[in-house]
């Protein structure tokens, strides 16, 4: 393991180590970490390395001086783990340790960029850690004092990221009347409660919010929680996206992880209601998988996993363009880091006026795209009468 220690000492000595992850524990000895992550930090102006030990739901942080960090890093890999990924300036190092304790170091292209060490600078969230938020406490994300539980920090970040998406477009909503917001497929409703709290208690808007899901037990739970929180204008109902017709006008439609064409059904509803804002995180985009057929793309389509990813990207691209063709400005943005969830794209659409010339160009581009792939997306068929005279045959 001398080569591992020498590499650690070199990278740390040059301040080149950006992040290290140790995993694949050798044995199930009680008290040992399941995974260890290491990153450089600045504490009161001093350069240190923060070791984060993960043991089930428990997380422990330890800040170590550089002259000790290399030995600690090498010892952990030698004694407890079978593999490590060290991401450094200029290169990644994959380290594999066999049963005899011999380490193989594989040097690969760098995948991480250097960033300013600013861990001491607290990220400004719309919902701040340290400030108690009743719904977050009820959902087990933070305690009564406002401290976020370590195991729920990813969820805390996701909630804040979602609120940032809303904050960017909230001024697009009407200001002269009460607003109606619907969340299709609300599930456990972390984000539904976050949205209601933010719009009502922070932005001081007069809104009626509705959460819709097929699971009766989930709706019962969410309804009870809304009552405990005294969220008077937040209601939950059991219902199907495609069949819901209890309102005639909706200002914002949210659909998060509605599976496959359920996302399209929600987008169709939003368009027919004339929703000013649409926020959609698609999921399980299978529909175009069986349709895509292009000799030019044969090197991609011959591999199932590549075809699946291409189908998902093509589906979301088509959805965004179709929304543009019926009067929306759309963006596809990152929702949350890939390390936390693979469903990391959000379609954000805001209704606005678009010139006929611009619509014609977008329509021609869309038709060329679908003809090249030999596909007819669900949403195009669902909005057929809205697209008459817009899409070329």
C-alpha positions as CSV (number, residue, x, y, z in Angstrom):
1,X,0.0,0.0,0.0
2,X,3.0,2.3,-0.2
3,X,1.9,3.5,-3.6
4,X,-1.4,4.6,-2.2
5,X,0.1,6.5,0.7
6,X,2.6,8.2,-1.7
7,X,-0.2,9.2,-4.0
8,X,-2.3,10.6,-1.2
9,X,0.7,12.5,0.2
10,X,1.5,14.0,-3.2
11,X,-2.1,15.0,-3.9
12,X,-2.7,16.5,-0.5
13,X,0.7,18.1,-0.4
14,X,0.0,19.9,-3.7
15,X,-3.6,20.7,-2.6
16,X,-4.7,18.8,-5.7
17,X,-7.2,16.5,-4.1
18,X,-10.7,17.7,-4.7
19,X,-12.7,14.8,-3.4
20,X,-12.2,11.2,-2.4
21,X,-14.7,8.4,-1.8
22,X,-13.9,5.1,-0.1
23,X,-16.5,2.3,-0.5
24,X,-17.1,-1.4,-0.7
25,X,-16.3,-2.3,3.0
26,X,-14.1,-5.3,3.5
27,X,-16.2,-6.8,6.4
28,X,-19.3,-6.1,8.3
29,X,-17.5,-5.2,11.6
30,X,-19.8,-3.3,13.9
31,X,-18.8,0.4,14.3
32,X,-17.1,0.6,10.9
33,X,-18.2,3.1,8.3
34,X,-20.1,2.0,5.2
35,X,-18.6,4.8,3.2
36,X,-16.2,7.7,3.7
37,X,-16.0,10.9,1.8
38,X,-13.1,13.3,2.0
39,X,-12.9,16.9,0.7
40,X,-10.7,19.9,1.4
41,X,-12.2,22.7,3.5
42,X,-11.2,26.0,5.0
43,X,-11.9,26.5,8.7
44,X,-11.1,30.0,10.1
45,X,-8.6,30.4,7.2
46,X,-6.8,27.1,7.9
47,X,-6.7,24.4,5.2
48,X,-8.0,21.0,6.4
49,X,-9.6,17.9,5.1
50,X,-13.1,16.9,6.2
51,X,-13.7,13.2,6.5
52,X,-17.4,12.3,6.5
53,X,-18.1,8.8,7.9
54,X,-21.4,7.3,6.9
55,X,-22.7,4.5,9.2
56,X,-26.3,3.6,8.1
57,X,-28.3,6.7,8.9
58,X,-25.6,8.1,11.1
59,X,-23.1,10.7,9.7
60,X,-20.0,11.8,11.5
61,X,-17.6,14.6,10.4
62,X,-14.0,14.9,11.3
63,X,-11.7,17.7,10.2
64,X,-8.0,16.7,9.9
65,X,-4.8,18.7,9.3
66,X,-3.2,18.0,5.9
67,X,-0.1,16.4,7.4
68,X,-2.3,13.7,9.0
69,X,-4.9,13.4,6.2
70,X,-2.7,11.4,3.8
71,X,-2.0,8.7,6.4
72,X,-5.6,8.6,7.5
73,X,-6.8,8.3,3.9
74,X,-4.3,5.5,3.1
75,X,-5.0,3.6,6.3
76,X,-8.7,3.6,5.8
77,X,-8.3,2.2,2.3
78,X,-5.8,-0.4,3.5
79,X,-7.8,-1.6,6.5
80,X,-11.5,-1.1,5.8
81,X,-12.3,-0.6,2.1
82,X,-11.7,-2.4,-1.2
83,X,-12.0,0.6,-3.5
84,X,-11.6,4.3,-3.7
85,X,-12.2,7.1,-6.2
86,X,-9.9,10.1,-5.7
87,X,-10.8,13.1,-7.9
88,X,-8.0,15.5,-8.3
89,X,-6.9,18.4,-10.4
90,X,-6.0,17.0,-13.7
91,X,-6.9,13.4,-13.1
92,X,-9.1,10.8,-11.3
93,X,-7.6,7.8,-9.6
94,X,-9.5,4.6,-9.2
95,X,-8.0,2.4,-6.5
96,X,-8.8,-1.3,-6.2
97,X,-7.5,-3.4,-3.3
98,X,-7.4,-7.2,-3.6
99,X,-7.8,-9.8,-0.9
100,X,-4.1,-9.9,-0.2
101,X,-4.1,-6.1,0.4
102,X,-2.3,-5.2,-2.9
103,X,-3.6,-1.9,-4.4
104,X,-3.9,-1.2,-8.1
105,X,-4.1,2.5,-9.1
106,X,-5.8,3.3,-12.3
107,X,-5.4,6.9,-13.6
108,X,-8.2,8.3,-15.6
109,X,-9.4,11.6,-17.1
110,X,-10.5,14.2,-14.6
111,X,-14.2,14.5,-13.9
112,X,-14.2,17.2,-11.2
113,X,-13.3,20.9,-11.5
114,X,-11.5,22.8,-8.7
115,X,-13.8,25.1,-6.8
116,X,-13.1,27.8,-4.2
117,X,-13.1,26.4,-0.7
118,X,-16.1,28.1,0.6
119,X,-17.6,25.6,3.0
120,X,-17.5,28.2,5.7
121,X,-19.9,30.3,3.6
122,X,-23.4,29.1,4.3
123,X,-25.5,28.6,1.2
124,X,-28.5,30.9,1.2
125,X,-31.6,28.8,0.9
126,X,-35.1,30.1,0.6
127,X,-35.9,27.9,3.6
128,X,-32.9,28.5,5.9
129,X,-31.5,25.8,8.2
130,X,-31.7,27.0,11.7
131,X,-35.1,28.6,11.2
132,X,-37.9,26.2,12.3
133,X,-40.4,25.4,9.5
134,X,-43.4,23.5,10.8
135,X,-44.1,21.4,7.7
136,X,-40.4,20.4,7.5
137,X,-40.5,19.3,11.2
138,X,-43.7,17.4,10.6
139,X,-42.2,15.6,7.6
140,X,-39.1,14.7,9.6
141,X,-36.7,16.8,7.6
142,X,-35.6,19.0,10.5
143,X,-36.2,19.1,14.2
144,X,-38.1,21.6,16.2
145,X,-35.1,23.9,16.5
146,X,-34.6,24.1,12.7
147,X,-31.6,21.7,12.4
148,X,-31.8,19.6,9.3
149,X,-31.4,15.9,10.0
150,X,-28.3,14.6,8.3
151,X,-30.1,11.7,6.6
152,X,-32.6,14.2,5.1
153,X,-30.2,16.9,3.9
154,X,-30.6,15.8,0.3
155,X,-34.4,16.2,0.6
156,X,-33.8,19.6,2.2
157,X,-31.7,20.7,-0.8
158,X,-34.2,19.3,-3.2
159,X,-37.1,21.2,-1.6
160,X,-35.1,24.4,-1.8
161,X,-34.1,23.8,-5.4
162,X,-37.8,23.3,-6.2
163,X,-38.7,26.6,-4.5
164,X,-35.9,28.4,-6.5
165,X,-37.7,27.2,-9.6
166,X,-40.9,28.6,-8.4
167,X,-39.3,31.8,-7.2
168,X,-38.0,32.5,-10.7
169,X,-41.5,32.5,-12.2
170,X,-43.8,33.6,-9.4
171,X,-44.0,37.1,-10.7
172,X,-45.5,35.7,-13.9
173,X,-48.6,34.7,-12.0
174,X,-51.7,37.0,-11.9
175,X,-51.7,39.5,-9.1
176,X,-55.2,40.8,-9.1
177,X,-57.1,37.7,-7.9
178,X,-56.8,34.5,-5.9
179,X,-54.7,31.8,-7.6
180,X,-55.3,28.1,-8.1
181,X,-52.4,25.7,-8.1
182,X,-52.6,21.9,-8.8
183,X,-50.0,19.3,-8.1
184,X,-50.7,16.1,-10.1
185,X,-49.2,12.9,-8.6
186,X,-48.3,14.7,-5.4
187,X,-47.2,11.5,-3.6
188,X,-46.0,12.2,0.0
189,X,-46.2,15.9,-0.9
190,X,-42.9,17.2,0.5
191,X,-42.8,19.6,-2.4
192,X,-46.6,20.4,-2.3
193,X,-46.3,21.5,1.3
194,X,-43.1,23.4,0.4
195,X,-44.9,25.2,-2.4
196,X,-47.9,26.1,-0.3
197,X,-45.7,27.4,2.6
198,X,-43.6,29.5,0.3
199,X,-46.4,31.0,-1.7
200,X,-48.7,31.7,1.2
201,X,-46.4,32.3,4.2
202,X,-43.3,33.9,2.4
203,X,-44.7,35.5,-0.7
204,X,-48.1,36.3,0.9
205,X,-50.2,35.2,-2.0
206,X,-53.8,34.2,-1.9
207,X,-53.8,30.7,-3.3
208,X,-55.9,27.6,-3.4
209,X,-53.7,24.5,-3.7
210,X,-54.8,21.0,-4.7
211,X,-52.8,17.8,-4.4
212,X,-54.0,14.9,-6.5
213,X,-52.8,11.3,-6.3
214,X,-54.1,7.8,-7.0
215,X,-53.1,6.3,-3.6
216,X,-55.8,6.8,-1.0
217,X,-53.6,6.1,2.0
218,X,-51.2,8.9,0.9
219,X,-54.0,11.3,0.4
220,X,-55.4,10.5,3.8
221,X,-52.0,11.1,5.4
222,X,-51.4,14.4,3.6
223,X,-54.9,15.7,4.4
224,X,-54.4,15.0,8.1
225,X,-51.0,16.8,8.0
226,X,-52.5,19.8,6.2
227,X,-55.1,20.0,8.9
228,X,-52.5,19.8,11.7
229,X,-50.5,22.6,10.0
230,X,-53.7,24.7,9.6
231,X,-53.1,25.0,5.9
232,X,-56.7,25.9,5.2
233,X,-56.5,26.3,1.4
234,X,-54.4,23.1,0.8
235,X,-56.6,20.1,-0.1
236,X,-55.8,16.6,-1.2
237,X,-57.9,14.3,-3.3
238,X,-57.8,10.8,-4.8
239,X,-58.0,11.2,-8.5
240,X,-56.5,10.4,-12.0
241,X,-54.7,13.1,-13.9
242,X,-56.5,12.5,-17.2
243,X,-60.0,12.4,-15.6
244,X,-59.8,15.4,-13.2
245,X,-62.3,18.1,-14.1
246,X,-63.2,19.7,-10.8
247,X,-61.8,23.1,-11.7
248,X,-62.3,25.3,-14.8
249,X,-59.2,27.5,-14.4
250,X,-55.7,26.8,-13.0
251,X,-52.9,29.3,-12.8
252,X,-50.0,26.9,-12.1
253,X,-49.7,23.1,-12.7
254,X,-47.0,21.0,-11.1
255,X,-46.3,17.4,-12.1
256,X,-43.4,15.7,-10.5
257,X,-42.4,12.2,-11.6
258,X,-45.7,11.3,-13.2
259,X,-44.9,8.1,-15.0
260,X,-44.6,8.0,-18.8
261,X,-47.6,9.5,-20.6
262,X,-49.2,10.6,-17.3
263,X,-46.8,13.6,-17.6
264,X,-48.3,14.3,-21.1
265,X,-51.9,14.0,-19.6
266,X,-50.9,16.6,-17.0
267,X,-49.4,18.9,-19.6
268,X,-52.5,18.6,-21.8
269,X,-54.7,19.6,-18.8
270,X,-52.4,22.6,-18.1
271,X,-52.6,23.8,-21.7
272,X,-56.4,23.5,-21.8
273,X,-56.8,25.4,-18.5
274,X,-54.5,28.1,-19.9
275,X,-52.1,27.7,-16.9
276,X,-49.7,30.6,-16.7
277,X,-46.9,28.4,-15.3
278,X,-46.1,24.7,-15.7
279,X,-43.4,22.9,-13.8
280,X,-42.9,19.2,-14.8
281,X,-40.3,16.7,-13.8
282,X,-40.9,13.8,-16.2
283,X,-40.4,10.1,-15.3
284,X,-40.1,6.8,-17.1
285,X,-40.4,8.1,-20.7
286,X,-41.1,4.8,-22.5
287,X,-43.6,5.9,-25.2
288,X,-41.1,6.7,-27.9
289,X,-38.9,3.7,-27.2
290,X,-40.9,1.5,-29.5
291,X,-41.4,4.2,-32.2
292,X,-37.9,5.6,-32.8
293,X,-36.6,4.2,-36.1
294,X,-33.7,5.9,-37.9
295,X,-31.0,4.1,-40.0
296,X,-28.7,7.0,-39.3
297,X,-28.9,6.4,-35.5
298,X,-28.5,2.6,-35.8
299,X,-25.2,2.6,-33.8
300,X,-27.3,4.1,-30.9
301,X,-30.6,2.3,-31.3
302,X,-28.9,-1.1,-31.4
303,X,-28.1,-0.8,-27.7
304,X,-31.1,-0.9,-25.4
305,X,-29.8,1.4,-22.6
306,X,-28.7,4.0,-25.2
307,X,-32.0,3.8,-27.0
308,X,-33.8,4.2,-23.7
309,X,-31.9,7.4,-22.8
310,X,-32.3,8.8,-26.3
311,X,-36.0,8.1,-26.1
312,X,-36.3,10.0,-22.8
313,X,-34.4,13.0,-24.2
314,X,-36.4,13.0,-27.4
315,X,-39.6,12.8,-25.4
316,X,-38.8,15.8,-23.2
317,X,-37.5,17.8,-26.2
318,X,-40.7,17.2,-28.0
319,X,-42.8,18.1,-25.0
320,X,-40.9,21.4,-24.6
321,X,-41.3,22.3,-28.3
322,X,-45.0,21.4,-28.4
323,X,-45.6,23.7,-25.4
324,X,-43.9,26.4,-27.3
325,X,-46.2,25.8,-30.3
326,X,-49.3,26.4,-28.1
327,X,-47.9,29.6,-26.6
328,X,-45.4,28.9,-23.9
329,X,-41.8,29.9,-23.4
330,X,-40.0,26.8,-22.1
331,X,-36.8,25.8,-20.4
332,X,-35.4,22.4,-19.5
333,X,-33.3,22.9,-16.4
334,X,-31.5,20.8,-13.9
335,X,-33.7,20.0,-10.9
336,X,-31.2,18.2,-8.6
337,X,-27.7,16.8,-8.8
338,X,-27.3,13.4,-10.5
339,X,-25.7,12.0,-7.4
340,X,-29.0,12.4,-5.6
341,X,-31.6,11.3,-8.2
342,X,-31.4,10.3,-11.9
343,X,-34.7,12.2,-12.5
344,X,-32.9,15.5,-12.7
345,X,-34.6,17.4,-15.5
346,X,-37.5,19.9,-15.1
347,X,-39.5,21.4,-17.9
348,X,-40.5,24.9,-16.9
349,X,-43.0,26.7,-19.1
350,X,-44.5,30.2,-18.9
351,X,-47.4,31.3,-21.1
352,X,-46.6,34.3,-23.3
353,X,-47.3,35.8,-26.7
354,X,-45.3,34.5,-29.6
355,X,-45.2,35.9,-33.1
356,X,-46.7,33.8,-36.0
357,X,-43.3,33.9,-37.7
358,X,-41.6,32.4,-34.7
359,X,-44.3,29.8,-34.3
360,X,-43.9,28.8,-38.0
361,X,-40.1,28.3,-37.6
362,X,-40.6,26.2,-34.4
363,X,-43.3,24.1,-36.1
364,X,-41.1,23.4,-39.1
365,X,-38.2,22.4,-36.8
366,X,-40.4,20.1,-34.7
367,X,-41.8,18.4,-37.7
368,X,-38.4,17.8,-39.2
369,X,-37.3,16.3,-35.8
370,X,-40.3,13.9,-35.5
371,X,-40.0,12.8,-39.1
372,X,-36.3,12.1,-38.7
373,X,-37.1,9.8,-35.7
374,X,-40.3,8.5,-37.1
375,X,-42.3,9.3,-34.0
376,X,-45.6,10.8,-33.0
377,X,-45.6,11.8,-29.4
378,X,-48.6,11.4,-27.1
379,X,-48.8,15.1,-26.4
380,X,-49.0,16.0,-30.1
381,X,-52.0,13.7,-30.5
382,X,-53.6,15.0,-27.3
383,X,-53.3,18.6,-28.5
384,X,-54.2,17.9,-32.1
385,X,-57.0,20.5,-32.5
386,X,-54.8,23.1,-30.8
387,X,-52.0,22.4,-33.4
388,X,-54.3,22.4,-36.4
389,X,-53.0,25.0,-38.8
390,X,-49.7,25.3,-36.9
391,X,-48.0,22.0,-37.6
392,X,-47.1,21.1,-41.2
393,X,-48.4,17.7,-42.3
